[in-house]
C-alpha cells in the first residue's frame, strides 16, 4: 500500500461519513460535500499503482465494509428517529456492502490460487 492509497481511503471514508450524516440531518450541502470528498478519495485510490488492491486485499472488500458501516449508521439513526425510510435505506446499504465485500473476497481467493499455481 502506498501513501496515495492510504490518503485516498481516509478521504473516501471521511466523505462517506460526512455524506451519510448530511443526509440524516437534512443538510444538503454537507451531503454533497461528503459525496464529492468520497468520489475524490476513490479517484485517488484508482489512480495509484496497484489500484485494484490495498495491502493485497481487493478494493471492493474495503469499500464493502465501508458501505456496511454506513448502512448500520443509517439504520440506527433511522430507528432512533422513527424514520422508516432511512432505516430501510440503511438495511439495503448494509446488504449491498456485504455483497460487494463477498465479490472482493472471491477475487482475492482467485488471485491467491493463481499465485500459488505459478
C-alpha positions, 0 to 999 in steps of 0.5 A: 500500500502506498501513501496515495492509497492510504490518503485516498481511503481516509478521504473516501471514508471521511466523505462517506461519513460526512455524506451519510450524516448530511443526509440524516440531518437534512443538510444538503450541502454537507451531503454533497460535500461528503459525496464529492470528498468520497468520489475524490478519495476513490479517484485517488485510490484508482489512480495509484499503482496497484489500484485494484488492491490495498495491502493485497486485499481487493478494493471492493472488500474495503469499500464493502465494509465501508458501505456496511458501516454506513448502512448500520449508521443509517439504520440506527439513526433511522430507528432512533428517529422513527424514520422508516425510510432511512432505516430501510435505506440503511438495511439495503446499504448494509446488504449491498456492502456485504455483497460487494465485500463477498465479490472482493473476497472471491477475487482475492481467493482467485488471485491467491490460487493463481499465485500459488499455481505459478 
